[in-house]
Amino acid sequence: MRAELFGSPGNSALTLALLAALGSAAFGLLHWGLVQARWAVVRANSTLFAVGRYPQEQQWRLWLLTALLAAAAGLAWGLLRSHPRRDRGGDLWPQNDWIAVGLLAAIALAVPWWLRLDPLIQGRWWGITALLLLVRWAAGHWGRRLPARVLALLPLLWPLLYLVGMLLINGGLGLLPVPPGDWGGLLLTLIAASFAILLCFPLGVLLALGRRSDLPLLRWGSVLYIEFIRGAPLITLLFLGQNMIGFLLPGGLAPDRVWRAAWVLTFFAAAYLAEAVRAGLVAIPPGQLEAARSLGLTIPQALRTVVLPQALRVALPTMVGQFISLLQDTTMLSLVGLMELMGTARTVMANPAFLGRNAEVYLTLAVLFWCCCAALGLGSRALERRLDPNPAS
Amino acid sequence: MGEPLSGPLPWWRDRRVLPWLVQGAVALVVLLLIAFLLGNLVRNLSAAGMLLSYRWLQQPAGFDISETLLPFDAGLPYWRALVAGLVNTLRAVLVGLVGATALGTVVGLASFSPNALLRGLARSYVELIRNIPLLLQLVFWYFVVFLALPNGEAALQLPGVVLAKSGLFLAWFGEGLRWSGPTLVDGVWRAPLRLTVEFSALVTGLVVYTGAFISEVVRGGITAVPKGQWEAAASLGLGPLVTLRRVVLPQALRVIVPGLNTQYISLAKNSALAVAVGYTDLYSVAETTLNQTGRAVEVILILLGAYLVIDLVISALMGWLNRLVRIRER
């Protein structure tokens, strides 16, 4: 370490210069954040940033959804811990449980305190965190006794939860409908991103298979679609979605502005995902398909059970990379007038009371996005390790 | 799997028929979908009295463009406005490409530095930039950095460069091709070359963002060169810089150039976010044009076509570069 930093006079000078620059930058940032910045703009608008103009008397539905998601996350966490991969010397995830618990508890305590949230809302966040940890403990304790049949069915909980969540957010079945125009902030960002991620996946896999197909019509159709989408900036496609879908569908059938944008995101992401999956397909030796065929599997069977599982595992890092950039791309919805996080930031700063408080708002959003994207990246690396058939160790 | 092997196959499972059946079915569905959408389009457009036409391109635009290379005013027709926007896009993309390549190369090389702190810094830069949306970075540069610059005496002054809220003033060849720097006249900065803060914010944002991705491309390219090449060059007595320039980079370029192509195209497409920082690029002009004329289909076709052509030109140039750096077998 010492040789790496102070090995030669030139190296030492470089280290000292960098340390001085870093130190002054860190000091400047701290001084700004603690003394000059006026965080009231974030604190006073925390609800707006979280859910937009979602009606207050209906917000209990979002709390319920958050609690359900926390319980499901706790369940998944507990089961991952109680079912180590035996073929891997008992590889556990997360590798250090206590650090994860500590981090979660620290965030749950610090963020509501820093935002100066209402004591009642702070209490709800603590309750939800406690629920997550409780379910994690219960699943870790009793998870091994669950029969394999139940365990195999548990992943179905996530799509079910997604449908329940959309029902809770959107209303219907006796719940008061909340129109998409009232969704906003982080809620809208997450809805748009998750919707596009879920639906672009099957579409992207089909397009990738189409592009690798022997049938010329399928191949050229897929190539045309993928290259058309990848040749255009997302913002022009969103623009197209907002301004042309009204002409392309019979009157009255055109979806709401929010759903138009969500569909454009989906079709956009599918083209990029197709390229990631194609790279995975190329990496699988043709002998795999030939062997599966000679065992008597039909082409769809061979693809589903032999080729795709291997190809998707190879493509996983790239795919998660695409999902991360998709999450970031949702900010562009603000440019077509939707109120996701960036759009909310715009309206907040148009308020004369918070004029000129750009730095505080943008820095908060940057930290939020950075944490979400970095967490996705970490999760992807953990999943890669768990799925790797030939671990290095 | 389970079907008996005896007995004739149904005719539609025949190897000569099945592919055509599948393709026919897909083609039918796609054609029906396209016919449905186009039918609606024609019906809706004729109901609105706006069937496809490009005659409106000749009408006066009626809006101004704040900065252009080509002379433009509100009396000129729409097509001149779109061309001015396109030129603005190309200007930002060209400057951005050069800057991002330079930054990306420096950071990519820094990640091989013997100094651990510099290596860590290069990695942190990439991790920081890649996990924050570009749009957020652009508005940060514009509203937080460039619009917060002071004017007049207090402006940020470096040799040959002055950063002020009224713009970026650079030393350049002035009248009579004399090299001259920025000067303060009556509290207003003047220089032979002035860039607006909008342009500066856009280019800075694009360079810093794309530079992070290019540094990864450069790093990947250099990692792909076998270690033995470094060792062989060192044993021939070459210094590290000569080794890099004469031995490693020529081989790394084969890996780097295709990666650069992807990044260049994404920079060109990302330049459409200029609208968020008030720079009137092609997209921004097209948006105004659509709002004024209501010609959604025509404007969007022009936009998509223009970006497609830009992408193709970049790809063609990079393909040419790729052939240049290819290893020639003797």
Chai-1 contact restraints between the chains, C-beta under 6 A:
chainA,res_idxA,chainB,res_idxB,connection_type,confidence,min_distance_angstrom,max_distance_angstrom,comment,restraint_id
A,E4,B,A116,contact,1.0,0.0,6.0,A-B,restraint_1
A,L5,B,A116,contact,1.0,0.0,6.0,A-B,restraint_2
A,N11,B,N115,contact,1.0,0.0,6.0,A-B,restraint_3
A,L14,B,N115,contact,1.0,0.0,6.0,A-B,restraint_4
A,T15,B,L117,contact,1.0,0.0,6.0,A-B,restraint_5
A,L18,B,L117,contact,1.0,0.0,6.0,A-B,restraint_6
A,L215,B,P19,contact,1.0,0.0,6.0,A-B,restraint_7
A,L215,B,Q23,contact,1.0,0.0,6.0,A-B,restraint_8
A,L217,B,Q23,contact,1.0,0.0,6.0,A-B,restraint_9
A,L217,B,A27,contact,1.0,0.0,6.0,A-B,restraint_10
A,G231,B,L308,contact,1.0,0.0,6.0,A-B,restraint_11
A,G231,B,D311,contact,1.0,0.0,6.0,A-B,restraint_12
A,A232,B,L304,contact,1.0,0.0,6.0,A-B,restraint_13
A,A232,B,Y307,contact,1.0,0.0,6.0,A-B,restraint_14
A,P233,B,K269,contact,1.0,0.0,6.0,A-B,restraint_15
A,P233,B,A272,contact,1.0,0.0,6.0,A-B,restraint_16
A,P233,B,Y307,contact,1.0,0.0,6.0,A-B,restraint_17
A,I235,B,A272,contact,1.0,0.0,6.0,A-B,restraint_18
A,T236,B,L303,contact,1.0,0.0,6.0,A-B,restraint_19
A,L240,B,I300,contact,1.0,0.0,6.0,A-B,restraint_20
A,N243,B,A296,contact,1.0,0.0,6.0,A-B,restraint_21
A,M244,B,A296,contact,1.0,0.0,6.0,A-B,restraint_22
A,F247,B,L41,contact,1.0,0.0,6.0,A-B,restraint_23
A,F247,B,N44,contact,1.0,0.0,6.0,A-B,restraint_24
A,L248,B,L37,contact,1.0,0.0,6.0,A-B,restraint_25
A,L248,B,N40,contact,1.0,0.0,6.0,A-B,restraint_26
A,L248,B,L41,contact,1.0,0.0,6.0,A-B,restraint_27
A,L249,B,N40,contact,1.0,0.0,6.0,A-B,restraint_28
A,P250,B,N40,contact,1.0,0.0,6.0,A-B,restraint_29
A,G296,B,M1,contact,1.0,0.0,6.0,A-B,restraint_30
A,Q328,B,P133,contact,1.0,0.0,6.0,A-B,restraint_31
A,T331,B,P133,contact,1.0,0.0,6.0,A-B,restraint_32
A,T331,B,L135,contact,1.0,0.0,6.0,A-B,restraint_33
A,N358,B,F143,contact,1.0,0.0,6.0,A-B,restraint_34
A,N358,B,V144,contact,1.0,0.0,6.0,A-B,restraint_35
A,A359,B,V144,contact,1.0,0.0,6.0,A-B,restraint_36
A,Y362,B,F140,contact,1.0,0.0,6.0,A-B,restraint_37
A,L365,B,L136,contact,1.0,0.0,6.0,A-B,restraint_38
A,A366,B,I132,contact,1.0,0.0,6.0,A-B,restraint_39
A,A366,B,L136,contact,1.0,0.0,6.0,A-B,restraint_40
A,F369,B,I132,contact,1.0,0.0,6.0,A-B,restraint_41
A,F369,B,P133,contact,1.0,0.0,6.0,A-B,restraint_42
A,W370,B,N131,contact,1.0,0.0,6.0,A-B,restraint_43
A,W370,B,I132,contact,1.0,0.0,6.0,A-B,restraint_44
A,C373,B,N131,contact,1.0,0.0,6.0,A-B,restraint_45
A,A374,B,N131,contact,1.0,0.0,6.0,A-B,restraint_46
